Amino acid sequence: MGALEKLAEALAGHTHPAVMLSGVVSEATPTDRYVRGLSAHAALGDQLLINHHDGTALAEVVRIDRSLVVASPYERRASAFLGAKASLVGRFEIRPSEAWLGRVVDALGRPLDDEEPPLPGPVRRVDADPPKALKRAPLNKAMKTGVKVLDIFAPLVEGQRVGIFAGSGVGKSTLLGMIGVAASFDVVVAALVGERGREVMELLDGPLATHRDRTVAVVSTGDETPMMRRLCPMSAMAIAEYFRDQGKRVLLVVDSLTRYAHASRDVALAAGEPPVSRGYPPSVFADMTRLVERAGRAQGFGSITGVFAVLVDGDDMDEPVADTARGTLDGHIILSRAISEQGRLPAVDPLSSLSRLADKAFRPDEWELSRRLRALISRFEDTRDLRLLGGYKPGSDPELDKAVKLVPQIYEALVQIPTDPPSTDAFAELAQLLTLRGEAGKGAEPSA
């Protein structure tokens, strides 16, 4: 029995019905199969197992008409033929277990690490409903990311959903990897959606190398079909929900939410859905919101802290995907290309970044210190042009004098690269560095 036949058996709950409903392929395109004979029996999201000359292929029903259903295959197979048998096998489900820790799988749950398939656990739907609003536990437990600039200016709490917004090449994936090594989590589930093939091993052998034994990676590279890229974060969420229900603190990393939206757009357009916002059909934004809402804390269980990378097209923070994500998530971390070009890594803009749960993450003294640091940086940046033109005179504005003296030191103290050890107390480390540099500056004054 082949891998897809075994998968079909799993989808059917390991039962063998007396009659399996089947139809025939009446038309085929590079992205879709048109099947007659199942319109009265199939539902959106059902799976079809379609015979091909070189085996079988799994496809998902994305549209139903009176006389036919439209199904999109998960894998590229050019040998589809008219009259091929298409069998209805039910909803797609995966079966994660503790044995999945340390493994790398594709969106269908098949191993990519050249090892035996991991032992299956209980069945879980990849399109499960989010927890009900009144069944959610409060988010009030602070957590340390180990990244100084985040712990000071955009702190997280357990179960929060936050986005990392940036254009291409500014450091989203690197920052995601740095957050992934935080000691606050029992399990890390990483969904790599539409990534370049080389970046997968760079992430697993780089920032996550020391925590591979508690990481599950779900991978769908950019050369795979939109169906696989669309399924990847949904499968990762189902895996995270399994560990959450075991009482674990789970970090879910999705890189990126934008490529998930692009894949959903491609599937929806191919199914005939009209575009309404810069080429995006309305179902794309509903799917994004549904995916994000599945993270968080549910009463009586563990938690899923979601960190979603958002690739901002053309550095436009108001493009539809970024705008929808910013309104759905519990906070946004903005990476600046200008800061990256200055060599300040991670290139987090402390003034634009925001955590909507900062009041739950900070102690009162930390909240006040973060506010004062943000005010100093704002004053420093607002007067940059004035100072470059020579309009600033030391001694005329004590607050500006303090900003000019301290902010460059703060920027330098916040620099952190992936090979640096995670921060344990960002405020204390920043205070210590500023004190040491202040004492060094005083010691240098007499010789000056």
Secondary structure, 3 states (H helix, E strand, C coil): CCHHHHHHHHHCCCCCCCCCCEEEEEEECCCCEEEECCCCCCCCCEEEEEEECCEEEEEEEEEECCCEEEEEECCCCCCCCCCCEEEEEEECEECCCHHHCCCEEECCCCECCCCCCCCCCCCEECCCCCCCHHHECCCCCEECCCCHHHHHHCCEECCCEEEEEECCCCCHHHHHHHHHCCCCCCEEEEEEEEECHHHHHHHHHCCCHHHHHHEEEEEEECCCCHHHHHHHHHHHHHHHHHHHHCCCEEEEEEECHHHHHHHHHHHHHHCCCCCCECCECHHHHHHHHHHHHCCEEECCCCEEEEEEEEECHHHCCCCHHHHHHHHHCCEEEEECHHHHHCCCCCCECCCCCEECCHHHHCCHHHHHHHHHHHHHHHHHHHCHHHHHCCCCCCCCCHHHHHHHHHHHHHHHHHCCCCCCCCCCCHHHHHHHHHHHHHHHHHHHCCCC
